[in-house]
Amino acid sequence: MSTQNRDLLVLTKRVTMKPGELKHEIERIIELLGQFENMDAYCVANEVIDLNRYKIIQKNYAVMRILREPKLKPFVFIVNKN
C-alpha cells in the first residue's frame, strides 16, 4: 500500500465485504489515483491566463514552467479548463 495518507469514502453495492477485499479495493483505488494525479495530467486539465501579456497559455511545457516558478506574477491566473 502507498505511504500516502488519504481519506477515502468507498461505497459498494455489497452489504458485506471481507476485510481483505476492502483493503484490496482501497489499494487499487490509490494505485489508480497515483497514475492520474501527476504534473502532466494537471497541466492538461489547466491553463494559465496572463493578463499582463493578454495571453492564454495552454501548452503543457509552458504551463509547467509557470507553475514551477516560486511566485506567480500579479494578474497571472491558473484556471481549470472544466
GUGU-329307 format. One line per field, with one value per residue (C-alpha): x, z, y. Coordinates in steps of 0.02 Angstrom, whole numbers, plus 50000, padded with zeros to 5 digits. Each point is the difference from the previous one (the first is absolute). Last residue first. Example, Ala and Ser with C-alpha at 12.3 -4.5 7.8 and 13.67 -1.06 7.14 Angstrom:
GUGU-329307
u [50684 | 49931] $
w [50357 | 50033] $
v [49947 | 49828] $
end
This chain:
GUGU-329307
u [49318 | 50157 | 50064 | 50077 | 50170 | 50007 | 50135 | 49941 | 50147 | 50151 | 49999 | 50127 | 50123 | 49990 | 49961 | 49822 | 50060 | 50115 | 49864 | 49877 | 50130 | 50040 | 49818 | 49949 | 49843 | 50056 | 49864 | 50076 | 49963 | 50182 | 49966 | 49834 | 50088 | 49872 | 50079 | 49916 | 49946 | 49947 | 50149 | 50121 | 49927 | 50013 | 50184 | 50034 | 49932 | 49838 | 49941 | 50112 | 50003 | 49811 | 49997 | 50120 | 49900 | 49840 | 50086 | 50064 | 49825 | 49924 | 50130 | 49967 | 49813 | 50027 | 50114 | 49873 | 49866 | 49855 | 49819 | 49853 | 50068 | 49957 | 50158 | 50043 | 50179 | 50030 | 50185 | 50107 | 50178 | 50172 | 50125 | 50118 | 49926 | 49942] $
w [49152 | 49935 | 50175 | 50015 | 50063 | 50005 | 49963 | 50054 | 50117 | 49967 | 50069 | 50134 | 50011 | 49813 | 49970 | 49946 | 49861 | 49927 | 50012 | 49906 | 49865 | 49986 | 49990 | 49868 | 50052 | 50031 | 49980 | 49959 | 50034 | 50047 | 50175 | 50007 | 49997 | 50003 | 50037 | 49953 | 50096 | 49963 | 49890 | 50123 | 50144 | 49900 | 49966 | 50183 | 50072 | 50078 | 49866 | 50029 | 50188 | 50002 | 49921 | 50131 | 50141 | 49932 | 49983 | 50180 | 50061 | 49908 | 50075 | 50176 | 49975 | 49938 | 50145 | 50128 | 49924 | 49926 | 50052 | 49927 | 49824 | 49892 | 50053 | 50059 | 50042 | 50083 | 49997 | 50116 | 49943 | 50078 | 49865 | 50046 | 49864 | 50036] $
v [51115 | 50085 | 50037 | 50173 | 50053 | 50190 | 50128 | 50172 | 50031 | 49889 | 49824 | 49954 | 49857 | 49964 | 49817 | 50038 | 50115 | 49867 | 49868 | 50110 | 50029 | 49814 | 49953 | 50126 | 50092 | 50179 | 50131 | 50168 | 50184 | 50034 | 50066 | 49907 | 49832 | 49861 | 49833 | 49837 | 49846 | 49820 | 49957 | 50079 | 49898 | 49839 | 50035 | 50047 | 49839 | 49941 | 49880 | 49850 | 50024 | 50002 | 49828 | 49928 | 50080 | 49920 | 49830 | 50008 | 50047 | 49852 | 49881 | 50065 | 49974 | 49823 | 49959 | 50063 | 49886 | 50093 | 50007 | 50095 | 50006 | 50148 | 50087 | 50175 | 50047 | 50168 | 50035 | 50105 | 49985 | 49979 | 49960 | 49859 | 49892 | 49825] $
end
